[in-house]
Amino acid sequence: MRIEKLDQNTKKNLLEDLLKRSPNSYGKYEESVRVILDAVKERGDEALSEYTKKFDGAEINASNILVTDDEIKEAYDAVDPGLIEVIRKALVNIRSYHEKQMQYSWFDSRPDGTILGQKVTALARVGVYVPGGKAAYPSSVLMNIMPAKVAGVDEIIMVTPPGKDGKVTPTTLVAAKEAGADKVYKAGGAQAVAALAYGTQSIPKVDKIVGPGNIYVALAKKAVYGHV
């Protein structure tokens, strides 16, 4: 994380730098993202595997892209029980918060027979993007999966970049299981966003994509707006 210590001079320079930024500043990134999105849309798993090898250094294909029950068990064995308890306590608090935000269907019949109201229906499938790499981000897992669970989403799919060994950080997997992810796929970057937006042979298309990411992920989410 970049930290700036501001005095009168640095504050002025920093503000000028920020004000100079425009959508055009991201042109070189947008071009790269568009190439990735188009490749995954056209070639599915094949392109997804190629980009996972290129950017994450992992050999991922249709046979191992989906996290298995055995991998989840291994993750539980590797994570400190105290941390698992902390995750569970956090989920109780997160669930309580989002339950208070729930909207409900209601209908009202008027004397003239007119029926007014609203019907609230949860999305069928949501994709949750969780950053990966050397660090673990269990908070991103919990904060993005639990609202979908509370809302009643039928299927929650999580994607996260694998390490070079082809595995997902144990803490991330435990958090996903505890929060209620239905499936976890080893995929990251713009290619994972493309897979969620368009669908591949292994990853189904979702109705909405949530979760944080780097500039490539952010621009990919922006580019697929309208598809999800």
C-alpha positions as CSV (number, residue, x, y, z in Angstrom):
1,M,0.0,0.0,0.0
2,R,1.3,3.4,-0.9
3,I,1.4,5.8,2.0
4,E,2.0,9.6,1.6
5,K,3.2,11.9,4.3
6,L,1.7,15.2,3.4
7,D,3.1,18.7,3.9
8,Q,2.2,21.8,1.9
9,N,4.5,20.8,-1.0
10,T,3.8,17.1,-1.2
11,K,0.0,17.8,-0.8
12,K,0.1,20.1,-3.8
13,N,2.1,17.7,-5.9
14,L,-0.1,14.7,-5.0
15,L,-3.3,16.6,-5.7
16,E,-2.0,17.8,-9.1
17,D,-1.1,14.2,-9.9
18,L,-4.6,12.9,-9.0
19,L,-6.3,15.7,-11.0
20,K,-4.3,14.8,-14.1
21,R,-5.7,11.3,-14.1
22,S,-8.4,10.5,-16.5
23,P,-10.1,7.5,-18.1
24,N,-7.4,7.7,-20.8
25,S,-4.8,6.9,-18.2
26,Y,-6.0,3.3,-18.2
27,G,-5.8,2.8,-22.0
28,K,-2.9,0.4,-22.0
29,Y,-4.6,-1.7,-19.3
30,E,-7.9,-1.7,-21.0
31,E,-6.4,-3.0,-24.2
32,S,-4.8,-5.9,-22.4
33,V,-8.0,-6.7,-20.6
34,R,-10.0,-6.7,-23.8
35,V,-7.7,-9.2,-25.4
36,I,-8.1,-11.5,-22.4
37,L,-11.9,-11.1,-22.2
38,D,-12.2,-11.9,-25.9
39,A,-9.9,-14.9,-25.7
40,V,-11.8,-16.5,-22.8
41,K,-15.2,-15.7,-24.5
42,E,-14.1,-17.4,-27.7
43,R,-12.0,-20.3,-26.4
44,G,-13.2,-20.9,-22.9
45,D,-11.2,-23.2,-20.7
46,E,-8.3,-23.3,-23.1
47,A,-7.7,-19.6,-22.9
48,L,-8.3,-19.6,-19.1
49,S,-5.6,-22.3,-18.6
50,E,-3.2,-20.3,-20.8
51,Y,-3.6,-17.1,-18.9
52,T,-3.4,-18.9,-15.5
53,K,-0.1,-20.4,-16.6
54,K,1.2,-17.1,-17.8
55,F,0.2,-14.9,-14.9
56,D,0.1,-17.3,-11.9
57,G,2.6,-20.0,-13.1
58,A,0.1,-22.8,-12.3
59,E,-0.9,-25.7,-14.5
60,I,-4.7,-25.5,-14.3
61,N,-7.1,-27.3,-16.6
62,A,-10.6,-28.8,-16.6
63,S,-9.5,-31.7,-14.5
64,N,-8.2,-29.7,-11.5
65,I,-9.7,-26.2,-11.8
66,L,-12.5,-27.0,-9.3
67,V,-11.4,-27.2,-5.7
68,T,-12.2,-30.7,-4.3
69,D,-13.5,-31.9,-1.0
70,D,-10.1,-33.4,-0.2
71,E,-8.5,-30.0,-0.8
72,I,-10.9,-28.4,1.5
73,K,-10.2,-31.0,4.2
74,E,-6.4,-30.4,3.8
75,A,-7.1,-26.7,4.2
76,Y,-8.9,-27.3,7.5
77,D,-6.0,-29.4,8.7
78,A,-3.6,-26.6,7.9
79,V,-5.5,-23.7,9.5
80,D,-5.2,-23.0,13.3
81,P,-8.4,-23.9,15.1
82,G,-8.4,-20.6,16.8
83,L,-8.5,-18.8,13.5
84,I,-11.4,-20.9,12.3
85,E,-13.3,-19.9,15.5
86,V,-12.6,-16.2,14.7
87,I,-13.9,-16.8,11.2
88,R,-17.1,-18.3,12.6
89,K,-17.7,-15.4,15.0
90,A,-17.1,-12.9,12.2
91,L,-19.7,-14.7,10.1
92,V,-22.3,-14.4,12.9
93,N,-21.8,-10.6,13.0
94,I,-21.8,-10.2,9.2
95,R,-25.0,-12.3,8.9
96,S,-26.7,-10.2,11.6
97,Y,-25.8,-7.0,9.9
98,H,-27.0,-8.0,6.5
99,E,-30.2,-9.6,7.7
100,K,-31.2,-6.1,8.8
101,Q,-30.8,-4.9,5.3
102,M,-33.2,-7.5,3.8
103,Q,-36.0,-6.3,1.6
104,Y,-39.2,-8.4,1.5
105,S,-42.0,-8.9,-0.9
106,W,-45.3,-7.3,-0.1
107,F,-48.7,-6.9,-1.7
108,D,-51.7,-4.7,-0.9
109,S,-55.2,-5.1,-2.2
110,R,-57.1,-1.8,-2.7
111,P,-60.9,-1.4,-2.4
112,D,-61.3,-1.2,-6.2
113,G,-59.5,-4.6,-6.6
114,T,-56.2,-3.1,-7.7
115,I,-53.2,-5.0,-6.3
116,L,-50.1,-3.1,-5.5
117,G,-46.8,-4.4,-4.2
118,Q,-43.3,-5.6,-4.9
119,K,-41.8,-9.0,-5.4
120,V,-38.2,-9.4,-4.2
121,T,-36.4,-12.3,-5.8
122,A,-32.8,-13.4,-5.2
123,L,-30.4,-13.9,-8.1
124,A,-29.9,-17.5,-9.3
125,R,-26.1,-17.5,-9.4
126,V,-23.4,-15.0,-8.1
127,G,-19.7,-15.0,-8.7
128,V,-17.4,-13.9,-5.9
129,Y,-13.8,-12.8,-6.9
130,V,-11.2,-13.1,-4.1
131,P,-7.6,-11.9,-4.6
132,G,-5.0,-14.5,-4.1
133,G,-1.2,-14.9,-4.5
134,K,1.0,-15.1,-1.5
135,A,-1.4,-13.4,0.9
136,A,-4.8,-14.6,2.2
137,Y,-7.9,-12.4,2.2
138,P,-10.5,-14.2,4.3
139,S,-12.3,-11.0,5.0
140,S,-13.0,-10.5,1.3
141,V,-14.4,-14.0,1.3
142,L,-16.7,-13.5,4.3
143,M,-17.9,-9.9,3.3
144,N,-18.9,-11.0,-0.2
145,I,-20.3,-14.4,0.3
146,M,-22.5,-13.8,3.4
147,P,-24.6,-11.1,1.8
148,A,-25.5,-13.4,-1.0
149,K,-26.3,-16.2,1.4
150,V,-28.6,-13.9,3.4
151,A,-30.3,-12.7,0.2
152,G,-31.1,-16.3,-0.8
153,V,-28.9,-16.7,-3.9
154,D,-29.3,-20.2,-5.2
155,E,-25.6,-20.8,-6.1
156,I,-22.5,-18.9,-5.0
157,I,-19.3,-19.5,-7.0
158,M,-16.0,-18.2,-5.9
159,V,-12.9,-17.7,-8.0
160,T,-9.4,-17.0,-6.7
161,P,-5.9,-17.3,-8.2
162,P,-4.0,-20.4,-7.4
163,G,-0.4,-20.5,-6.2
164,K,2.3,-21.9,-8.5
165,D,1.7,-25.3,-6.8
166,G,-1.9,-25.1,-8.2
167,K,-3.4,-24.8,-4.7
168,V,-5.5,-22.1,-3.0
169,T,-4.4,-20.6,0.3
170,P,-5.8,-22.8,3.1
171,T,-7.3,-19.8,5.0
172,T,-9.1,-18.7,1.9
173,L,-10.6,-22.1,1.4
174,V,-11.7,-22.5,5.0
175,A,-13.4,-19.1,4.9
176,A,-15.2,-20.0,1.7
177,K,-16.5,-23.2,3.2
178,E,-17.6,-21.6,6.4
179,A,-19.3,-18.7,4.5
180,G,-21.2,-21.1,2.3
181,A,-19.6,-21.0,-1.2
182,D,-21.0,-23.8,-3.3
183,K,-18.0,-24.1,-5.6
184,V,-14.5,-22.7,-5.6
185,Y,-12.5,-22.4,-8.8
186,K,-8.8,-21.8,-9.2
187,A,-8.8,-18.8,-11.5
188,G,-7.9,-15.2,-11.1
189,G,-7.3,-11.9,-12.9
190,A,-9.3,-10.6,-15.9
191,Q,-9.6,-14.2,-17.2
192,A,-11.6,-15.2,-14.2
193,V,-13.9,-12.3,-14.6
194,A,-14.4,-13.3,-18.2
195,A,-15.2,-16.9,-17.2
196,L,-17.8,-15.7,-14.8
197,A,-19.4,-13.3,-17.2
198,Y,-19.5,-15.5,-20.3
199,G,-19.1,-19.0,-18.9
200,T,-16.6,-21.6,-20.0
201,Q,-16.7,-25.4,-20.3
202,S,-15.9,-25.6,-16.5
203,I,-17.2,-22.4,-15.0
204,P,-20.9,-21.5,-15.4
205,K,-22.0,-18.0,-16.3
206,V,-23.2,-16.0,-13.3
207,D,-25.8,-13.2,-12.9
208,K,-23.6,-10.9,-10.9
209,I,-19.9,-10.5,-10.0
210,V,-18.7,-9.1,-6.7
211,G,-15.4,-8.8,-4.9
212,P,-12.2,-6.7,-5.0
213,G,-9.2,-7.0,-7.3
214,N,-6.3,-5.1,-9.0
215,I,-6.7,-2.8,-11.9
216,Y,-7.1,-5.6,-14.4
217,V,-9.9,-7.2,-12.4
218,A,-11.6,-3.8,-11.9
219,L,-11.4,-2.9,-15.7
220,A,-12.6,-6.4,-16.6
221,K,-15.6,-6.0,-14.3
222,K,-16.3,-2.7,-15.9
223,A,-16.0,-4.2,-19.4
224,V,-18.5,-7.0,-18.8
225,Y,-21.1,-4.7,-17.4
226,G,-24.3,-5.6,-19.1
227,H,-23.5,-9.2,-19.4
228,V,-23.7,-9.6,-15.7
